Amino acid sequence: MEPVTHFLTGACIGRAGLNRRTAYATLAATLAAEAPDMDVFWSFAGPVVGLTHHRGILHTFLAAPFMAGILTAFVWILHRFVFSRKRHINDPQPVRWLWVFVAAFIAHLSHLLLDWTNNYGVRPFFPFDKHWYSGDLVFIAEPIFWGLLAMAMILPALFGLADREVGARKTQFRGRGWAIFALLGMIVVWCVRWSEHAHALNLVSAAQVTATPARRISIEPYPVNPFRWHALLETDTNWQTAEVNTRTGFVDSDPGINSILKPTPTPAIDVARRTRLGQVYLDWSQWPVVRDVGSEPVPNNPLPDLPPTRPWTTVQFSDLRFAYPYLDTIRSGKSNESLSHMLSHTGLTGWVYVVDGKEDAGQFLNGREQK
């Protein structure tokens, strides 16, 4: 999930009762809930390096106790050199460092759970198990979660202002009920989506969308609407997508625009697969499409210094899971863009220039060159 959901989930975890055990529980939980995404700093070394480490070791069960310990130490430093000057010696809320650690540990695990629910996935057992796991239940940005979590943060503060207006006694741990309500609301959303996801899979399996039997089917989520899903299907010769409405039972797919043939292998594709970008991309991608698109420049990037007298070609790496315009489809109910076009314009596309069908001459990912 995106950072806002992680931060607010951590804050609700702290305010749901852990803050009654120790001071700084909410602070530790809020920071720990987003801490695994510090792996984004690897992207400063280049986009391929960033993809290599994104949702890597910090997004694992193995890292959870270490990350919780580091966050606890960080909070101790804040307590020792910043907060202790402001805390009254008779503060009724003591600091219990074991409970600060527990709050950080639980919040770290919440990050793994939230990331598992979307279709990007996580590798929680890495490095012992390098398999990617994904629930495909919730889009990476879910406005319903924002509403629930923001309500749990804002309403207690508003009620506190109202109490001060009428001279009511200040409540020390305000907002516990709202925090629990928000967390339970997220669980309800997951349960509803789990049920609708299974329903969508059954509808697509029974609809015979493809001309030949599908070897595998995957169901991808849209934000907000739990009844609309995007289906991916693979046959021996092609990939095809479909739009599914579990409320009406309608499955829609046009083979003319929602299908693409599997590409014929070429020497350039073989070379591109062996590059650093190719290896990392194929290790991560669950629905990879690797195509030799000819002498086509990488979009929005100048051509590198390719040999002027030698033939070159471009190999494109795409992932079918992200090749759908979710906002346009939500508004219209259907996208009129071809699958081939969307594969070329998804934000998670990689490109490799290959010279003479045997030499790597440049690697690009997400519009950035890997130096």
RAHUTA-V354090 format. One line per field, one symbol per residue. psi: psi as a letter, one per 20 degrees, with the letter a starting at -180 (. if undefined). burial: 1 if it has 9 or more other ideal C-beta (glycine too) atoms within 8 Angstrom, else 0. A space follows every 10 residues. Layout:
psi: ???
burial: ???
//
This chain:
psi: rrhgggghgg ghggiihhii hqqjghgghg ghhihhjiii ihihjqhggg hgiplchilq hhighgghgg hghghggggg ifhhhipqhk piorpohghg ggghgghghh gggghhiaig rrmhjqjhoj qppphkhpqh oohggggghh ghhgghgghh ghghhjkqpp pgmqjgghgg ggghhhhggg gghgghghgg ghgghiilgq hrpphqpqpq qqqfoiipqp qpqpahirqq rqppoihijp pppohhijqp qpqpqrhhgg ghhirggggg ghhgphmqoo pojampqppk pqprnqphjq qqrpppprph hjlpnhghhg giiqpjqqhg ghhijqilpq pppppjjipp jppqpkjqpo .
burial: 1000111111 1111110110 1111111111 1111111010 0110011111 1111111111 0111001111 1101110110 0000000000 0000101011 1111111111 1101111111 1111110000 0011111111 0100110111 1110111011 0011000000 0001110111 1110110011 0111011011 1011000011 0001001111 1110000111 1111100111 1111110000 1010001111 0010010111 1110101111 1100111111 1110000100 1000010000 0111111111 1111010011 0000100010 0111010011 1111101001 1111100011 0
//
